[in-house]
């Protein structure tokens, strides 16, 4: 028996390699998606937040009367959740209380007032568990990207002694006034062209970091190849603006990712450029790049790796004018 050798041009070989890796990775991930969890949450790559189901929160929740659209949730563990809060106009919560969980948030649009501090689009905060609220209100409505790090119930009483850690408070950052800094290293250059960063928070104990990243658009008139990446911690991402092309489809504004450690990401490209909020959970990202650059897949069909119950809504169409 003889073996015939084929000498493919390098770019053709890389294209076939990228396609083969993408298909194999998708098949393997889809097979295990029902059980794939990280820190108690299902691996999610990716869903549009606009189609996530929600409910109006009741009196025993942290934000009564606000519609909450959960994007990922540790239901059987510490109750940590990532949720889009949609405050109606003329909403208020006049009852003094505290919440028994750290709360981290970023305002997507509109505005909300917590205890005399006005938060508007682009503002960020980290309020440790036990932070006491007096009056909370939203005059014109607000859309907030919110992260609770555990059980998140409102208690209408003074904060228990020792719960609140004032040194962890980040009361407000007006991110629009921050300057973008060039971002270097595999965690960033695998995201796209000329990445820049605004660091919002770093936990000195765990290494967990929250930051904004901005990436330029790729040249539309030539093929683009880029390294894929894997992380040693969870990479959570919310796309604030723009689009990202990935082997799983095109993430549009409002897309959400909870990527389990060791899961390949990319190669990624962007025809528009983009801005995203990224958090590492369970430690620093400690990113490793693929051995070779692979061609960016433009306009790939939507083939997410998500929990089975997320498939009931992930493929629904939504109004493209609804950014979040």
Secondary structure, DSSP 8 states (H G I E B T S, - for coil): ---------HHHHHHHHHHHHHHHHHHHHHHHTTT-EETTEE-EEEEEGGG--EEE--TTBTTTT-EEEEEEE-TTTT--EEEEEEE-TTEEE-S-EEESS-EEEEEEEEEEEETTEEEETTEEEEE-TT-EES-EEESS-EEEEEEESS--BEESS---TTT--GGG-EEEEEGGGS--EE--SHHHHTT-EEEEEEEEEE-TTT--EEEEEEEE---TTS--EE--EE-SSEEEEEEEEE-EEETTEEE-TTEEEEE-TT--B---B-SS-EEEEEEEESS----EE-SS-EE--TT-----B--GGGGGTTT----TT---
